[in-house]
Amino acid sequence: MKFALCAALVLVLAASANAKPAEVSARVTGEEVNAYVDLVIEEVKRLMIEQGMEPYMLPDLVRGFSFTDLLGITWHGEASLTRGNLMGLLTLVRVGDMDIIPEGNNLICKGRLGFTNLQFDYFFEATFMDLGPTGEAIGIIKNTELAVTIIIDLTTGAVTLVEEEFNIANVGDISIDIKGLGWGLNFLAEIFVNLFVDVFKGVIIWLIEDEVFRLLQQAIANIAFGFFLAL
């Protein structure tokens, strides 16, 4: 039974190899490309679990900040951020349909991937006016989106992820909750909210971009498009 199935698959793949790119291009629709991208996303999630990325450990950071009091005096402080974790990478989805542009023997496919719900947390210890506040920051980010372009070779079924066109298309909607500052230090809450928004936009989002690109490359290598050409 396995031999017969393999033999049948070889025959359909051989038939697709003999088809002209224009004929194959006419058969490959947005539905097939969407289905392929969805398979790649599922493989990315499998790799995330396999590589222990949920949660994803964030690097320890040190960030400076300042506060100007009612007398116009500016006080400077520094916060050490530790025990950071990022959750929600497994909420990765395709956002809308992929756009398909025929170009010679290739299909240029453009679209967006997104995280419906990301969350990060950091513990912090600050040095400020000899007060040394400590606390925890929890960030929730909705609808972060990545622009992605893949090129499908219609003669071979090879798929290439275009690095130059892979980028953050939408950082998303960010909300930050600061816990544990203590009585009398609530005036620092807004400062720490802004600090952690900057940490997400300046550090975490780029870690996400790098990791997702790496995993997409692995997933594309594991999931062949040739099967769709044979349909």
N, C-alpha and C positions, 0 to 999 in steps of 0.2 A: 504493500500500500504506500509506504514512504517513498519507494523507488518510483512508483507510478506518478505520485504527486510531484516529485522533483523533476521527473522527465517532462511532465506537462508544463511546469513552470519554465523549464529551459526552452521549450518550444515556443511559448508565448513571448518570452524575452527575445528569442531569436527573430521572431516575426516582427517585433517592434523595432529591432535593430535594422531590419531591411526597409522599414517604412521611411519615407522622406520626412525631413524635419517639418516641412509645411503641413504635411498630412497629420503628423503627430500633434503639431501646435493647434490644429483645428479641433483635435479631440480633447486636449488638455484644457479644462475650463477652470474658472475660479473655484468651483466646488472641489476639484481634485487638489488644487494648491492649498486651499483652506484645510482640507483633510490631512494633507501632508504636514502642514505647519502644526496642526493639533497633535499629530503623532510625535513630532519633534518636541513639543512642549511637554508631553507626557514622559518622554525619555529624559528631558532635562530634570523633571521632578524626581524621576527614579534615581538619577545621578546625584541630585541634592541629598536625598535620603541616604544613599550609599556612601556619600562622602561626609556625612554628619553635619550638614549645613542648616539644619532646622532644630534648634536655633543656630544662628551664625555668630561666632564670637567676634566682637568688635575690638579694635586696638585701644589700649590705654592712651589717653591724650592729656595734654596740659594746655589750658586756654586762659588768656588774660582777659580782664574786663575792667570797667571803670564806672564810677557813680559820682554824679555832681550833686552836692547837698544844697539846701536852701540858701546857704551863704555864698554859693558859687565856688566852693572848694571841691576839686575833683579828687576822689580817692581811687586808687588803683588796687586791684586784687588779682588773684590767680586761682584757678580751679583745676584740681586733678580729677580726671574722669576715669573711673575704673569699673571692672566687672560689667562691661557693656555687652549686650546681646541684641541681635536683630531677629525678629520673628516674622513669618508671613511670606517667605520666599515661595512657599508652595501654593500661594494664591495666584501664581502666574497664569495668565490666559491670553488668548488672541483677542485683540480689540477690533471688532469689525472685520470686513472682508479684506483679503489681499488684493491689491491692484496688479493687473498683469499687463506687461508691455512686450509684445513680440519684437525681437531684434535679431535678425538673421537666424542662426540655428539655436538661439537662446530665448528663454523667457525671463524677463526682468520682473521680479515680484517684490512689490513694496507694501509695507503695512506696519502695524503697531502691535507690540506686546505690552501687557500691563499687569501690575500687581493691584488687586482690588483692595487689599488691606495689609499694610506693613505696620509693624510696631517695634520700637526699640526702647531699651532702658539703659541708663547709666547711673551708677552711684558717684557722687561727687563730694569732694572735700575742698573747701575754699579757704584761702588766706586773705582776710579782708578786715581792716581796722581792728586787728587783734581779736576779732570775734570768732573766726574759724568755723563758719557754718558748714554743716554737712547735710546731705539729703539725697533724694533720688529723683531723676527725671524720667518721665515716660512719654514717649512720642508716638502718636498715631498718624499714619499717612494714608490717605485714600487716593486711589486712581493714579499712581505713578505710571508713566508710559515711556516705552522705548521705541524709537523708530528703527525698523529693520528692513534690509534689502537682501534678497537672495537671488542668485542667478542659476537657472536650471538649464543645463546643456541637453537639448532634445535629442542629440545623437547618441549620447552615452548615459544620460540620466544623472550625471554628476551634478552636485549642488554645491555652490560656493556662497559663503556668508561674506558680504562686502563690509570690511572693517571700517572704511572711510565713511560709510553712511549709517553706521550703527551708533546711536547716541540717545541721550535723554531728551525726549520730546516734551515731556511734562513732568515736573517734579512732583506734582500732586498737591493735595490739600493737607496742610500740616497743623496739628494741634499738639501742644506740649503741656503736660501737667507736672508741676514741681511740688514735691512732697518733702516734709521734714525740716523746713527752714527754722521753724520755731517762732515763739512769740517775739515780736519786736523786729523781726527781720523780713517781714512780708514785703517791705519796700524793695527787696532784692529779687522778688519773684519775676518781674518783667525783664530784668537784666538776664536772669538765667533762662527764661523762655527764649529770648533773642539769641543767647549763646548757643542753645541746643538746636534752634532752627538753623543757625550757621553751621553747626557740626553736621547736621543732616545734609544740607546743601553742599557743604565744602568737603566732606569726608565720606560719609556713608553712601551717598548717591553714586559716587565714583567707584566705590568698592562694589556696589551692586552692578554697575555697568560692566566692570571688568570681569566679575564672576559669571554673569549671565552670558557675556560674549564667549568666554572660555567654555562654558557648559553647552552652549548652542553649537559650537564647533564640534565638540565631542558627540553630541546627539545627532547632528547631521551626518557625521561619519558612520554612525551606527544604524541610521534609518535611510535606506536607499529609496530614491524616487523612481527607479526603473520599473517597479511594480505598477505604478500608475500609468506609465507609458505603455505597458502591455495590456491595459484594460481595453 
